[in-house]
Amino acid sequence: VADLTDGCAAIALAAEEKDQSCYAIEIWDVIHSCRKATLLGYSAQIHCLLLLQDGRLASCNGGSWEKEGQESVIRIWESNWSQSETLSGHEARVNVLVEWQPGLLASASHDGSIRVWDVRYEGHC
């Protein structure tokens, strides 16, 4: 769960559907108890949610604790909930996302790597 502006919260979800897993992020207006958006396109469990200082949402999915070689993907969502960037490069589950300066996102992975992404300019690492 990530607290967003205007009384909203982002919640990572997983649902099992007939031998398939469906993963999504739902954006909820917690004041009025209504869903504002559903962010789709995940093929693996969502591990991290982070509200960036500019109002965008960062999320990561993929990989696992046990298995090396399963790439984890970081996605950046605009404040209107459209996906703007996909950042890839880690070979295992991303354990943490931190914005340590406006527009600079650090990710640490179970593969032992730390990457710093400049998300102001198309996610350059």
ABEGO torsion letter per residue (X at the ends): XBBBBGGBBBBBBBBBBGGBBBBBBBBBBAAAGBBABBBBGBABBBABBBBBAAGBBBBBBEEBAABBGBBBBBBBBBAAGBBABBBBGBABBBABBBBABBGBBBBBBAAGBBBBBBAABGGBX
